[in-house]
Amino acid sequence: MPLNSVRLWIVATPLGNAADLPPRARTVLENADFILAEDTRRAGLLCKRCQVAARKFVSFHDHNETGRLQNILARLREGKTAAIISDAGLPLIADPGYRLVRACRDEGLPVSVVPGPSAPITALVGSGIAPQPFVFFGFLPRDRAEQEARLAPFAALPLTLVFFERKDRLAATLSTALAVLGDREVCAARELTKIHEEYVLGRLRDPLPFAGLLGEITVVIGPPETVRATDAEAIRLLITQERARGGSPRDVARRVQSRVTGWTGKAIYTMMSEGDRGGDGA
């Protein structure tokens, strides 16, 4: 799409390494009549670091997006061009802007994307954890009960989970994830593309490797691990693990079944019932 035909550009910016800003992004940012940014001071520093001669910055964040929407649309209708950026990475993934893009689409105002760095995708492909299918949550809620409610529907699904977390809440959030999801592979990625880039790998049952991490963390939690269990003792071990997470016997049986192949939920439920009655489960 020609540069002068687009009214709104969605522009990815570097996660940390200024060399990751593509030439087209530079051209779009320097030609935009104004740049929408959550933090105009940070946006100015970013453009300075990337040697981008921006014309004007306009504050655009969660708290003023609705109030500024019509004014921005009016300027776009007049023929002005805007670029929306985030502090780092691809906008809209975990930042405001969706309503503006939707409004532009509804009015027939051209929108185009300059793709580039994305923290969730970078962490996902760099973790070594199965990359697909996956779900991205943005930031999880702070409240533990709300975190549990957000994660619970994904406990038995074969999905990799990706989300952002702050360093001071990481340990508590991973503890909640363990209680809801059971033990899984986990990766905490920080300082992506920077000098001190780090991928810390481990398991949810052992949070010790994550001590001392700084900055905003991108967390990748692997899918539930399925095995072909032919040994009844292995099934009993899984039952014990899942019972520790709570839930009704049928919930436990369903979660166990999601972790194995070759067993029906009914067979697992029967084994649980026999165990509760003191049988050998054979």
ABEGO torsion letter per residue (X at the ends): XBAAABABBBBBBBAABAAABBAAAAAAAAABABBBBABAAAAAAAAAAAGBBBABBBBBBAAAAAAAAAAAAAAAAAGBBBBBBBABEBBGAABBGAAAAAAAAAAGBBBBBBBEBBAAAAAAAAAGBBAOBBBBAEBBBABAAAAAAAAAAAAABBBBBBBBBBAAAAAAAAAAAAAAAEBBBBBBBBGBGBAABBBBBBBAABAAAABGBBEBBBBBBBBBBBBBBABAAAAAAAAAAAAAAEEBAAAAAAAAAAABBGBBAAAAAAAAAAAAAGBAGX
